[in-house]
Structures are given as C-alpha cells and as structure tokens.
Amino acid sequence: MNREQLKEMQTDALERLMALRSADGMWRGLLSSSAISTSVSVFALHSIDAEKYKKEIAGGIHWLQETMCPDGSWGDSVESPSNMTATLLTYVSLVAVGEKALQTRAYLNARFGGDSEEALIKGVLDYYGKDLTFSVPILMMCALAGVVKDWKKIPPFPFELATLPQRFFRFLNLPVVSYAIPALIAIGICQMRRKGGMLSFIREAFVPKAMRELVKLQPADGGFLEAAPLTAFVSMCLAEGGFREHEVTQKCAQFLVDTVREDGSWPIDTNLASWVTSLSAKILGKEFEDRVQLADIIQRNATRAVHPFTGAAPGGWGWSDLSGSVPDGDDTSGALVALHALGYPCDEVICNGINWLMILQNNDGGMPTFCKGWGKLPFDRSSPDITSHAVLAMGLWMKDLPSAFRVKVEKSFTRLLDWLEKNQDVQHGWTPLWFGDQDAADEHAPVYGTATAIDYLMATGHPRAVELAEHQLGFLLQTQNADGGWGGNLGVRSKVTYTSRVLAALSWFPGQEAVKNRAWDYLYETYKTGHLYDEEPIGLYFSRLWYSEKMYNLTFLLWALKRYTTLSRMTEREGQAEKELPPPLVILSGAKNLVQ
C-alpha cells in the first residue's frame, strides 16, 4: 500500500461520485431489483385489473423467469442466496397468472418438509416468529391465490385497533411493527369479510373509519413507505375485500406502474436519496464549492409538520425526499451530521432535528428507528448503530446550541451513552439493526455495527464516548480475514463495504499499521481487478430482506479515505516533510464542471 495507489483509487471514486449526482442536486443511488417486490407487485396488479396491467404483469413474470436459480428458487436480490420467502412469493405469483412452476414447488416441498398447507403455514410462521408483520401478508397472498385453502389457519389482524389514536398504539401489543398499520387495516378487513364469524357484523361497523384512516396514511404518490411489497400487500387485500375501485387501491396500482423498471422488475424501495445524499455530503464537506446549495437541499427535506403515517413530530428526516418516506432516527442523525460537515449554521432546523431525536429516544435510553416505545418487535427496538449515530449528531452541535436547550440535550446525550455502555459486548461487538451479512450463519454483521459505532463515538471527542469506542476496538482487530479485508463477522468472506467501515474506525487510532496496510492492499487489489464497485447485499430491509445499494461501496470507501487523509499518521513517514493525501476535492480535477 502506498500513497499513489490510494490517490489513484480516491480520484476514480470521487469522479464516480460526482457523476452520479442528479440534476436536482441530490444523489439517488440505485437499489437492487428484488424478486419479492417483483412477485408481489405482479400479483397485486393481476388482482386489481389483469387486463389493464398486462404489460407490467408480463414484464415482471419474464424478469422472474430469467432470474430463477437452477433449482427453481430465488433470493431477495440477484446476488443473494435462495431463500424461502422470495421463492414462495414468486411461486404464488406464477401460479396466479397460470404459469407452471413444478421445479419451484419441489424446492418448497423440500424446504417445508412436505407439500401440505399445514407444513407451509407452520414453516412461514416459524421462520418469522412472534413478529407477524411479514408472515401474515405472505400467507394472505398464498390464500388469495388458492395455495392455502383454509383462511382460518392464518393469524387474524385486528384492523379495528387502527381506528384508535396513534398515541395508544404502543400499549396495544399489536402483532405488527409501527410501519405496518396499512397492512393491518387492509389484511384485517379482507380476513374478516372472507372468514365471516359471529362478530363480523359488529366488526363491519369499524370498516368505514378504518378505511378513512388508510386514506390519511397513504402518501401522495400512492406508495406506502415507497415500498412495493407493503403497497402491493395492501392493494391485493383491498381488491379481494371489496375495494378494487377505491382510491387507495387505485393509487397503489399507479405507484406500482410508476416504479417498475425497464427490465420488468421492482426494487425493494424506490430509493434512499436522503441517506446517500447525506453520505456524499459528509465526504465532500466544507471544501465542496457547492456546499451551500447542497446544505439547503438537505435542510429543506426535514419534515415541517406532524407526519400522518407515524404521528412523528416535525423536524426529522426520512431516507428519501419522496412522499412515502417516513422520518427515522438514523436518517435524522445522518442529515444533522451532513449539515455540520457542510458548515451549515446552527439554526431552528438543527434544533428541531435534535429535539426530534430526543422525542424519539426510548425509555431505555437507546434510539429506535421510527417510534418510541414499540420495543417488543425487532424493527422498533433500540440499536447500537442508530444510538451511536444520535450521539454524534448531538455531540457535533452541542456547543452551538442555545444554553437552555443544551442542558436538555446533554441529559439525552448521557442517556444514549448509558445505553451503549450497558449493551456493549467486547467479545462479540455491537450488532446493527439495518445491516447484516448474508454469508454469515446467523446473518448478523457485528463488524459493521462495531466499526460504525466506533467511528461515530470517536468523532464526538467526548471522553466517555471515546472510552466506549476503545473498549470495542479489539473486536475489529480480531476479525480481520487473511486477505486483509473484513466480512460481517469472524471468518465471513471479505467485502468492500465492511472493510471500508473498519478502516474509517481504525483511522482514529495510531499504530496497527500492519492491519491497516493489509486492508488497504485488499481494497486496492479489488479495485485493480475491477470488482471494487460490485454489488454487495449488506442492507437488511424490513423482515430480513436483503438488498444492495449502488452507492454503498463508493461512499463507504471514500469515507474511509477521508478519515485516512485527516486522521491517520503513517509510522514510516520521515518528519514533517512527508505529505499526506490531499483533501478529496483538491485531487479531483474538473470537479467544478462535474458538479455543474
């Protein structure tokens, strides 16, 4: 590893980053196409109007057939290993449109240990456990297609509860997580009308109010959470439940038509524009000549009103600037960090964003994703990656906050550190919530969670945060692979994304040059063989669905390089005459033209 090699890699990556900037000033990235999204979208459009949407249906079926594995199965993305969920949903979609899928049926029979619907239902419910957020929609799609005959074997969704004020949801022990209320309504009504029962006439009285709630929850573009799976599950159940022509169903259908790709597939979500823009802004920083405009774009994406979907207070950021996005803890922290990196002043937007995080903070002191207090199901619990991100967001702005407000923020900041200390594991690292490793036996990626948390904590400069980070450093040093890279955990195949995250964390610590050099050598060799930007499905979507994002390799690598240029002091340099790599935009000739 030498500086010329790193400079070569950095220049190439920066040119790619700038070339990906959209005309509107944001970065939009590219999420991988998804067998799950494609299969449920095809099924939903077929349920709503098979003739009207025959082009989209045919295109989706063709993509699914072209991406089928030799054994008749599918993974979440083309780069992912086969799994039960993607294969079952695709099988059901093929059956619905009259396509033969005998090979896929054989795969599923082997997976479920039999061909009975009892085995199928048990297999799905066992896979997802107590969280019914995804298992019940899967079984409902099976029932709508006739693959499951007995609807009474599918756990019921109490749609009536959605008519209560949102502030009560945390106390109701709902069978779904916070983001799935639209599915609770649509599936619950469909189940009630299909199954009947002694109390159905009483439950029917709640339908009009529940549907009014669903109308209020639906974004302007029709896509719930900008996600094809959730939107498709809602619309297929509404179509079966007697609401085929309802405005919600029709807007769902239009969203699916608007988001299908040229190859006939659908991504797991429309995009992560706000997230990847924040990642890019952190890299470019105050040296970026367009930083004022970029900062203005980011601050304008903060919510200005109570969000209808989750009831979240104003001030937070979602993962996208599109109407279906919902403010969350990680993206709000990411935007606040990005604005600080760009030199944005501490104003009402910043204070509102930090206040939004404090409102979100769980009673246990940690930071959840969407809703405070919904800690019983996985995607609403506190997690170390989101918690440490909030520590950084608050820490960076602390000294600039109004004095009275700063006192409140300091208390919240302390509680975040308390949670991290209580939940640290020096032997096994911090396991993140939204990232995993599909090559790991347990699919977990503590390397990502630990490296990310260390980087965030060290960047605050707070003595207690630094001490927490130092305690976790040993885990990263012990999990490096023989090729110099890191996978999600010990012994798991190396990846560009995880190796870059670890290098960013290690840059805070002097020494360990052999470890760092081997890692840089791994990245440079990967670059020279043309695989540096290959898709790596490390993103873990709702309910264990894998996806890759085109910009992750790029932004994670550039962040590691930026940390290196500003923090690392190589032991072999000779005195002060030895020059470090220049800041990112200095080495990028023509950056002005690329931006414009």
C-alpha positions as CSV (number, residue, x, y, z in Angstrom):
1,M,0.0,0.0,0.0
2,N,1.4,3.4,-0.9
3,R,0.0,6.9,-1.3
4,E,0.0,6.8,-5.1
5,Q,-2.2,3.8,-5.1
6,L,-4.6,5.4,-2.6
7,K,-4.6,8.6,-4.7
8,E,-5.5,6.6,-7.8
9,M,-8.3,4.9,-6.1
10,Q,-9.6,8.1,-4.5
11,T,-9.6,10.0,-7.7
12,D,-11.6,7.3,-9.5
13,A,-14.1,7.0,-6.7
14,L,-14.6,10.8,-6.5
15,E,-15.2,11.1,-10.2
16,R,-17.8,8.4,-10.0
17,L,-19.5,10.1,-7.0
18,M,-19.8,13.4,-8.8
19,A,-21.0,11.8,-12.0
20,L,-23.9,10.2,-10.0
21,R,-25.2,13.5,-8.7
22,S,-28.7,14.2,-10.1
23,A,-29.7,17.4,-11.8
24,D,-31.7,18.4,-8.7
25,G,-28.5,18.4,-6.6
26,M,-29.2,15.2,-4.7
27,W,-27.8,11.7,-5.1
28,R,-30.4,9.0,-5.7
29,G,-28.4,5.8,-5.9
30,L,-29.7,2.5,-7.2
31,L,-31.3,-0.2,-5.1
32,S,-31.1,-3.7,-6.4
33,S,-34.0,-5.3,-8.1
34,S,-36.0,-7.6,-5.8
35,A,-37.7,-10.9,-6.5
36,I,-40.0,-10.3,-3.6
37,S,-41.0,-6.8,-4.8
38,T,-41.5,-8.0,-8.3
39,S,-43.6,-11.1,-7.4
40,V,-45.9,-9.2,-5.1
41,S,-46.3,-6.3,-7.5
42,V,-47.2,-8.6,-10.3
43,F,-49.7,-10.4,-8.1
44,A,-51.3,-7.1,-6.9
45,L,-51.7,-5.7,-10.4
46,H,-53.2,-9.1,-11.5
47,S,-55.6,-8.9,-8.6
48,I,-56.7,-5.3,-9.4
49,D,-57.0,-5.5,-13.2
50,A,-55.2,-8.2,-15.1
51,E,-56.1,-6.8,-18.5
52,K,-55.3,-3.2,-17.8
53,Y,-51.9,-4.0,-16.4
54,K,-51.0,-7.0,-18.6
55,K,-47.8,-5.3,-19.9
56,E,-46.4,-4.8,-16.4
57,I,-47.5,-8.3,-15.3
58,A,-45.8,-9.9,-18.4
59,G,-42.6,-7.9,-17.8
60,G,-42.4,-8.9,-14.2
61,I,-43.0,-12.6,-14.9
62,H,-40.4,-12.5,-17.6
63,W,-37.8,-11.0,-15.2
64,L,-38.6,-13.6,-12.6
65,Q,-38.2,-16.4,-15.0
66,E,-34.9,-15.0,-16.3
67,T,-33.5,-14.7,-12.7
68,M,-34.6,-18.1,-11.4
69,C,-31.8,-20.2,-9.9
70,P,-31.2,-23.7,-11.5
71,D,-33.1,-25.4,-8.6
72,G,-36.2,-23.3,-9.2
73,S,-35.6,-20.8,-6.4
74,W,-35.0,-17.1,-5.9
75,G,-33.1,-14.9,-3.4
76,D,-34.1,-11.4,-2.3
77,S,-31.7,-9.9,-4.9
78,V,-30.0,-11.5,-7.8
79,E,-26.8,-11.5,-5.8
80,S,-28.4,-13.2,-2.7
81,P,-28.7,-16.9,-1.9
82,S,-32.0,-18.6,-2.4
83,N,-34.5,-18.4,0.5
84,M,-38.0,-19.5,1.4
85,T,-39.7,-16.1,1.3
86,A,-38.6,-14.9,-2.2
87,T,-39.2,-18.4,-3.6
88,L,-42.7,-18.9,-2.1
89,L,-43.9,-15.4,-3.1
90,T,-42.6,-15.9,-6.6
91,Y,-44.2,-19.3,-6.8
92,V,-47.6,-17.9,-5.7
93,S,-47.3,-15.1,-8.3
94,L,-46.5,-17.6,-11.1
95,V,-49.4,-19.8,-10.1
96,A,-51.8,-16.8,-10.1
97,V,-51.0,-15.9,-13.7
98,G,-51.2,-19.6,-14.9
99,E,-47.5,-20.3,-15.2
100,K,-46.2,-23.8,-14.4
101,A,-43.7,-23.9,-11.6
102,L,-43.2,-27.6,-10.8
103,Q,-39.5,-27.2,-10.1
104,T,-40.2,-24.4,-7.6
105,R,-42.9,-26.4,-6.0
106,A,-40.4,-29.2,-5.4
107,Y,-37.9,-26.8,-3.8
108,L,-40.6,-25.5,-1.5
109,N,-41.8,-29.0,-0.5
110,A,-38.2,-29.9,0.5
111,R,-37.9,-26.6,2.4
112,F,-41.2,-27.1,4.3
113,G,-40.8,-30.8,4.8
114,G,-43.9,-31.7,2.9
115,D,-46.5,-30.4,0.4
116,S,-49.4,-29.8,2.8
117,E,-50.7,-26.3,3.5
118,E,-50.2,-27.1,7.2
119,A,-46.5,-27.6,6.6
120,L,-46.4,-24.3,4.6
121,I,-48.2,-22.3,7.2
122,K,-46.1,-23.7,10.0
123,G,-42.9,-23.1,8.0
124,V,-43.7,-19.4,7.4
125,L,-44.8,-18.7,11.0
126,D,-41.8,-20.5,12.5
127,Y,-39.4,-18.5,10.3
128,Y,-40.7,-15.1,11.4
129,G,-41.6,-16.0,15.0
130,K,-43.7,-13.7,17.1
131,D,-43.5,-10.8,14.6
132,L,-46.4,-11.3,12.2
133,T,-45.6,-8.2,10.2
134,F,-44.4,-10.2,7.2
135,S,-45.6,-13.7,7.8
136,V,-49.3,-12.9,7.7
137,P,-49.1,-10.9,4.4
138,I,-47.2,-13.8,2.9
139,L,-49.8,-16.3,4.0
140,M,-52.6,-14.0,2.8
141,M,-51.1,-13.9,-0.7
142,C,-51.0,-17.7,-0.6
143,A,-54.7,-17.7,0.4
144,L,-55.7,-15.2,-2.3
145,A,-54.0,-17.4,-4.9
146,G,-55.6,-20.6,-3.6
147,V,-52.3,-22.1,-2.5
148,V,-53.7,-22.0,1.1
149,K,-57.3,-23.1,1.3
150,D,-58.2,-22.7,4.9
151,W,-58.2,-19.0,5.8
152,K,-58.9,-19.7,9.4
153,K,-55.4,-21.1,9.9
154,I,-53.9,-17.6,9.2
155,P,-53.5,-15.5,12.3
156,P,-56.1,-12.7,12.3
157,F,-55.2,-9.0,12.1
158,P,-57.4,-6.8,14.4
159,F,-57.9,-3.9,12.0
160,E,-60.3,-2.2,14.4
161,L,-57.3,-1.2,16.6
162,A,-56.0,1.1,13.9
163,T,-59.1,3.4,14.5
164,L,-57.7,4.3,17.9
165,P,-55.5,7.4,18.3
166,Q,-51.8,6.6,17.4
167,R,-50.6,7.6,20.9
168,F,-52.2,4.4,22.2
169,F,-50.5,2.0,19.7
170,R,-47.5,1.4,21.9
171,F,-49.8,0.0,24.7
172,L,-51.9,-2.3,22.5
173,N,-49.4,-5.2,21.9
174,L,-50.1,-5.0,18.2
175,P,-48.9,-8.1,16.1
176,V,-47.1,-5.8,13.6
177,V,-44.4,-3.1,13.9
178,S,-45.1,0.6,13.6
179,Y,-44.7,0.9,9.9
180,A,-47.2,-1.8,9.0
181,I,-50.5,-0.2,10.1
182,P,-51.8,0.0,6.5
183,A,-51.3,-3.8,6.2
184,L,-53.0,-4.3,9.5
185,I,-56.1,-2.5,8.1
186,A,-56.2,-4.0,4.6
187,I,-55.5,-7.5,5.6
188,G,-57.7,-7.4,8.7
189,I,-60.7,-6.2,6.7
190,C,-60.1,-8.8,3.9
191,Q,-59.8,-11.6,6.5
192,M,-63.0,-10.6,8.3
193,R,-65.0,-10.4,5.1
194,R,-63.7,-13.7,3.9
195,K,-63.9,-15.7,7.1
196,G,-67.2,-14.3,8.4
197,G,-68.0,-15.2,12.0
198,M,-70.4,-14.4,14.8
199,L,-68.9,-10.9,15.4
200,S,-68.4,-9.9,11.8
201,F,-71.4,-7.7,11.7
202,I,-70.0,-5.7,14.7
203,R,-66.5,-5.6,13.2
204,E,-68.0,-4.4,9.9
205,A,-69.1,-1.2,11.6
206,F,-65.5,-0.3,12.1
207,V,-64.6,-0.7,8.4
208,P,-65.6,2.9,7.2
209,K,-63.5,4.5,9.9
210,A,-60.6,2.2,9.2
211,M,-60.7,3.0,5.5
212,R,-60.7,6.7,6.3
213,E,-57.6,6.1,8.4
214,L,-56.0,4.3,5.5
215,V,-56.7,7.2,3.2
216,K,-55.0,9.6,5.6
217,L,-52.0,7.2,5.8
218,Q,-51.4,6.9,2.1
219,P,-48.7,9.2,0.7
220,A,-49.4,11.5,-2.3
221,D,-47.7,9.1,-4.8
222,G,-49.6,6.1,-3.5
223,G,-46.7,4.1,-2.2
224,F,-46.7,3.2,1.4
225,L,-43.1,3.7,2.7
226,E,-42.1,4.0,-1.0
227,A,-42.1,0.2,-0.8
228,A,-43.5,-2.1,-3.4
229,P,-44.1,-5.1,-1.0
230,L,-46.2,-3.1,1.5
231,T,-48.0,-1.2,-1.2
232,A,-48.8,-4.5,-3.1
233,F,-49.9,-6.4,0.0
234,V,-52.3,-3.6,0.9
235,S,-53.8,-3.3,-2.6
236,M,-54.2,-7.0,-3.2
237,C,-56.1,-7.4,0.0
238,L,-58.3,-4.3,-0.7
239,A,-59.1,-5.7,-4.1
240,E,-60.2,-9.0,-2.6
241,G,-62.0,-7.3,0.3
242,G,-64.4,-5.3,-1.9
243,F,-62.4,-2.2,-2.5
244,R,-61.0,-2.8,-6.0
245,E,-62.1,0.7,-7.3
246,H,-61.4,2.5,-4.0
247,E,-59.0,5.5,-4.3
248,V,-56.4,3.8,-2.1
249,T,-56.3,0.7,-4.3
250,Q,-56.1,2.7,-7.5
251,K,-53.3,4.9,-6.1
252,C,-51.4,1.8,-5.0
253,A,-51.7,0.4,-8.6
254,Q,-50.5,3.7,-10.1
255,F,-47.5,3.7,-7.7
256,L,-46.5,0.2,-8.9
257,V,-46.8,1.2,-12.5
258,D,-44.7,4.3,-11.9
259,T,-41.9,2.4,-10.2
260,V,-41.5,-0.6,-12.4
261,R,-38.1,-0.7,-14.1
262,E,-37.4,-1.1,-17.8
263,D,-36.4,-4.8,-17.3
264,G,-39.7,-5.5,-15.7
265,S,-38.5,-5.7,-12.1
266,W,-39.2,-3.6,-9.0
267,P,-36.7,-2.6,-6.3
268,I,-37.4,-3.2,-2.6
269,D,-37.9,0.6,-2.1
270,T,-38.0,3.5,-4.6
271,N,-34.7,5.0,-3.4
272,L,-32.6,6.0,-0.4
273,A,-32.0,9.5,-1.8
274,S,-31.7,11.4,1.5
275,W,-29.5,8.8,3.1
276,V,-27.0,8.5,0.2
277,T,-27.0,12.3,-0.2
278,S,-26.0,12.7,3.5
279,L,-23.3,10.1,3.0
280,S,-22.0,12.1,0.0
281,A,-22.2,15.4,1.8
282,K,-20.1,14.1,4.7
283,I,-17.4,13.1,2.2
284,L,-17.3,16.4,0.3
285,G,-17.6,18.6,3.4
286,K,-16.7,22.3,3.7
287,E,-14.2,22.1,0.8
288,F,-17.1,21.4,-1.6
289,E,-17.7,24.6,-3.7
290,D,-21.4,23.7,-4.0
291,R,-21.8,23.2,-0.3
292,V,-24.3,26.0,0.3
293,Q,-26.7,24.7,-2.2
294,L,-26.3,21.1,-1.0
295,A,-26.9,22.1,2.6
296,D,-30.0,24.0,1.5
297,I,-31.3,20.9,-0.2
298,I,-30.7,18.7,2.8
299,Q,-32.3,21.1,5.3
300,R,-35.4,21.5,3.1
301,N,-36.0,17.8,3.3
302,A,-36.7,18.0,7.1
303,T,-40.4,17.4,7.9
304,R,-42.3,20.5,8.8
305,A,-45.5,19.0,10.2
306,V,-46.7,16.0,12.2
307,H,-46.2,13.0,10.0
308,P,-49.5,11.3,9.2
309,F,-48.0,7.8,8.9
310,T,-46.4,7.5,12.4
311,G,-47.6,10.7,14.1
312,A,-44.0,11.8,14.4
313,A,-43.3,15.4,15.4
314,P,-41.9,17.8,12.9
315,G,-38.1,18.1,12.5
316,G,-36.9,14.7,11.4
317,W,-35.6,13.3,8.1
318,G,-36.6,10.2,6.2
319,W,-34.5,8.0,3.9
320,S,-35.9,9.8,0.8
321,D,-37.3,13.1,-0.3
322,L,-40.3,11.3,-1.8
323,S,-43.8,11.5,-0.2
324,G,-43.8,7.9,1.0
325,S,-40.7,8.3,3.2
326,V,-41.0,8.4,6.9
327,P,-38.7,10.3,9.4
328,D,-36.5,8.0,11.4
329,G,-33.6,8.1,13.8
330,D,-30.8,7.1,11.5
331,D,-31.6,9.4,8.7
332,T,-32.3,12.3,11.0
333,S,-28.8,11.9,12.6
334,G,-27.3,11.5,9.2
335,A,-28.7,14.7,7.9
336,L,-27.6,16.6,11.0
337,V,-24.1,15.2,10.7
338,A,-24.0,16.1,7.0
339,L,-25.2,19.7,7.6
340,H,-22.4,20.1,10.2
341,A,-19.9,18.8,7.7
342,L,-21.0,21.3,5.1
343,G,-20.6,24.2,7.5
344,Y,-24.4,24.9,7.9
345,P,-25.2,27.3,10.8
346,C,-26.9,26.2,13.9
347,D,-30.5,27.4,13.4
348,E,-34.1,26.3,14.0
349,V,-33.7,23.4,11.6
350,I,-30.8,22.0,13.6
351,C,-32.6,22.5,16.9
352,N,-35.8,20.9,15.7
353,G,-33.8,17.9,14.3
354,I,-32.1,17.3,17.6
355,N,-35.3,17.8,19.5
356,W,-36.9,15.3,17.2
357,L,-34.3,12.7,18.2
358,M,-34.9,13.4,21.9
359,I,-38.6,12.9,21.5
360,L,-37.9,9.6,19.7
361,Q,-35.5,8.3,22.3
362,N,-36.7,5.2,24.0
363,N,-37.3,4.9,27.8
364,D,-34.3,2.5,28.0
365,G,-32.1,5.4,26.8
366,G,-31.3,4.0,23.3
367,M,-32.5,5.2,20.0
368,P,-35.1,3.3,17.9
369,T,-35.8,3.7,14.2
370,F,-39.4,5.0,13.9
371,C,-41.5,5.1,17.0
372,K,-40.7,5.4,20.7
373,G,-41.8,2.6,22.9
374,W,-42.5,0.0,20.3
375,G,-39.7,-2.2,21.6
376,K,-41.4,-5.6,21.5
377,L,-40.7,-6.3,17.9
378,P,-37.3,-6.2,16.1
379,F,-37.5,-3.1,14.0
380,D,-38.8,-0.8,16.8
381,R,-36.1,-1.6,19.4
382,S,-33.1,0.5,20.4
383,S,-30.0,-0.4,18.4
384,P,-26.3,0.5,18.8
385,D,-25.7,1.8,15.3
386,I,-28.7,4.2,15.4
387,T,-27.9,5.2,19.1
388,S,-24.3,6.0,18.4
389,H,-25.3,8.0,15.3
390,A,-27.5,10.1,17.5
391,V,-24.6,10.6,19.9
392,L,-22.6,12.0,17.1
393,A,-25.4,14.2,15.8
394,M,-25.9,15.7,19.2
395,G,-22.2,15.9,20.1
396,L,-21.3,17.8,17.0
397,W,-23.8,20.6,17.5
398,M,-23.7,20.7,21.3
399,K,-21.5,23.8,21.8
400,D,-23.6,25.8,19.3
401,L,-27.0,25.1,20.9
402,P,-28.8,27.7,23.0
403,S,-27.8,27.3,26.6
404,A,-31.2,26.2,28.0
405,F,-31.8,23.8,25.2
406,R,-28.2,22.5,25.5
407,V,-28.9,21.4,29.1
408,K,-31.7,19.2,27.9
409,V,-29.6,17.8,25.1
410,E,-26.8,16.9,27.5
411,K,-29.2,14.8,29.5
412,S,-30.4,12.9,26.4
413,F,-26.7,12.5,25.3
414,T,-25.8,11.0,28.6
415,R,-28.7,8.5,28.4
416,L,-27.6,7.4,25.0
417,L,-24.1,6.7,26.3
418,D,-25.6,4.9,29.3
419,W,-27.5,2.6,26.9
420,L,-24.4,1.9,24.8
421,E,-22.3,1.1,27.9
422,K,-25.0,-1.3,29.2
423,N,-25.3,-3.0,25.8
424,Q,-21.6,-3.2,24.8
425,D,-20.0,-6.6,24.2
426,V,-16.2,-6.5,23.8
427,Q,-16.1,-10.2,22.7
428,H,-18.8,-10.2,20.1
429,G,-19.2,-6.5,19.1
430,W,-22.2,-4.4,18.6
431,T,-24.8,-5.9,16.2
432,P,-26.5,-3.4,14.0
433,L,-30.2,-3.4,13.1
434,W,-30.3,-2.4,9.4
435,F,-27.2,-4.1,8.1
436,G,-26.3,-7.8,8.0
437,D,-24.2,-10.3,6.1
438,Q,-26.0,-12.9,4.1
439,D,-22.8,-15.1,4.1
440,A,-22.8,-15.3,7.9
441,A,-24.5,-18.3,9.5
442,D,-26.7,-16.1,11.7
443,E,-26.9,-13.3,9.1
444,H,-25.5,-10.8,11.6
445,A,-22.8,-8.2,10.9
446,P,-21.3,-7.0,14.2
447,V,-18.3,-5.8,12.3
448,Y,-20.4,-3.2,10.7
449,G,-22.2,-2.2,13.9
450,T,-18.9,-2.0,15.9
451,A,-16.9,-0.1,13.3
452,T,-19.7,2.3,12.7
453,A,-20.3,3.0,16.4
454,I,-16.6,3.4,17.0
455,D,-16.3,5.9,14.2
456,Y,-19.3,7.9,15.4
457,L,-18.2,7.8,19.1
458,M,-14.6,8.9,18.3
459,A,-15.8,11.8,16.2
460,T,-17.6,13.4,19.2
461,G,-14.3,13.7,21.1
462,H,-16.3,13.2,24.3
463,P,-14.1,11.3,26.8
464,R,-16.8,8.8,27.8
465,A,-17.7,8.1,24.1
466,V,-14.0,7.7,23.3
467,E,-13.6,5.2,26.2
468,L,-16.6,3.2,24.9
469,A,-15.1,3.1,21.4
470,E,-11.7,2.0,22.7
471,H,-13.2,-0.9,24.6
472,Q,-14.7,-2.3,21.3
473,L,-11.6,-1.9,19.2
474,G,-10.2,-5.3,20.0
475,F,-13.2,-7.0,18.3
476,L,-12.3,-5.4,15.0
477,L,-8.6,-6.3,15.2
478,Q,-9.6,-9.9,15.9
479,T,-12.0,-10.3,13.0
480,Q,-9.7,-9.3,10.1
481,N,-9.5,-12.0,7.4
482,A,-6.3,-13.4,5.9
483,D,-6.8,-11.4,2.7
484,G,-6.8,-8.2,4.7
485,G,-10.5,-7.5,4.5
486,W,-13.5,-7.9,6.8
487,G,-16.8,-9.6,6.4
488,G,-19.7,-9.1,8.7
489,N,-18.2,-11.3,11.3
490,L,-15.2,-13.5,12.1
491,G,-14.5,-15.9,9.2
492,V,-17.0,-14.5,6.8
493,R,-16.0,-13.5,3.3
494,S,-14.4,-10.1,3.0
495,K,-16.4,-7.2,1.5
496,V,-15.5,-3.7,0.3
497,T,-18.2,-2.2,2.4
498,Y,-17.2,-3.7,5.7
499,T,-13.5,-3.3,5.1
500,S,-14.1,0.4,4.4
501,R,-16.1,0.9,7.5
502,V,-13.5,-0.7,9.6
503,L,-10.7,1.3,8.1
504,A,-12.6,4.5,8.9
505,A,-12.9,3.4,12.5
506,L,-9.2,2.3,12.7
507,S,-8.0,5.7,11.4
508,W,-8.8,7.2,14.8
509,F,-6.2,5.1,16.4
510,P,-2.4,5.4,15.9
511,G,-0.4,2.2,15.3
512,Q,-1.8,-1.1,14.0
513,E,-0.2,-0.1,10.6
514,A,0.2,-3.7,9.5
515,V,-3.5,-4.3,10.0
516,K,-4.4,-1.1,8.1
517,N,-2.0,-1.7,5.3
518,R,-3.3,-5.2,4.7
519,A,-6.8,-3.8,4.5
520,W,-5.8,-1.0,2.0
521,D,-4.0,-3.6,0.0
522,Y,-7.2,-5.7,-0.1
523,L,-9.2,-2.7,-1.4
524,Y,-6.6,-1.7,-4.0
525,E,-6.3,-5.2,-5.3
526,T,-10.1,-5.4,-5.6
527,Y,-10.0,-2.0,-7.4
528,K,-7.3,-3.2,-9.9
529,T,-9.3,-6.4,-10.7
530,G,-12.4,-4.3,-11.5
531,H,-14.6,-5.5,-8.6
532,L,-14.4,-2.6,-6.2
533,Y,-17.9,-1.4,-7.1
534,D,-19.6,-4.8,-7.4
535,E,-23.0,-5.1,-5.7
536,E,-22.8,-6.4,-2.1
537,P,-26.2,-7.1,-0.5
538,I,-25.4,-5.9,3.1
539,G,-28.6,-3.9,3.6
540,L,-31.2,-5.7,5.7
541,Y,-34.6,-4.4,4.9
542,F,-37.8,-4.9,6.9
543,S,-38.3,-8.5,8.0
544,R,-34.9,-9.9,6.9
545,L,-35.0,-8.9,3.2
546,W,-31.6,-8.3,1.6
547,Y,-30.7,-5.5,-0.8
548,S,-27.7,-3.8,-2.3
549,E,-27.3,-0.1,-3.0
550,K,-25.0,1.0,-5.8
551,M,-23.5,3.9,-3.8
552,Y,-22.6,1.9,-0.6
553,N,-19.2,0.7,-1.9
554,L,-18.4,4.1,-3.3
555,T,-19.4,6.2,-0.3
556,F,-18.0,3.8,2.3
557,L,-14.7,3.7,0.5
558,L,-14.5,7.5,0.1
559,W,-15.4,8.0,3.8
560,A,-12.5,5.6,4.8
561,L,-10.2,7.6,2.6
562,K,-11.3,10.9,4.1
563,R,-10.8,9.6,7.6
564,Y,-7.3,8.5,6.5
565,T,-6.4,11.8,5.0
566,T,-7.5,13.8,8.0
567,L,-6.6,11.4,10.9
568,S,-4.1,8.7,10.1
569,R,-0.4,9.3,10.7
570,M,1.6,6.7,8.9
571,T,4.5,5.4,11.0
572,E,7.0,5.3,8.2
573,R,6.8,9.0,7.2
574,E,10.0,11.0,7.6
575,G,9.4,14.2,9.6
576,Q,7.0,16.9,8.6
577,A,8.2,17.0,5.0
578,E,6.2,13.9,4.2
579,K,2.9,15.0,2.7
580,E,-0.5,13.3,3.3
581,L,-3.0,12.7,0.6
582,P,-4.7,16.0,-0.3
583,P,-8.4,16.6,0.7
584,P,-10.8,14.9,-1.7
585,L,-11.8,17.8,-3.9
586,V,-8.2,19.0,-4.3
587,I,-7.2,15.9,-6.3
588,L,-10.3,15.9,-8.4
589,S,-9.5,17.9,-11.4
590,G,-12.6,19.3,-13.1
591,A,-14.8,19.0,-10.0
592,K,-16.5,22.3,-10.8
593,N,-17.5,21.1,-14.3
594,L,-18.7,17.7,-12.9
595,V,-20.9,19.4,-10.4
596,Q,-22.4,21.7,-12.9
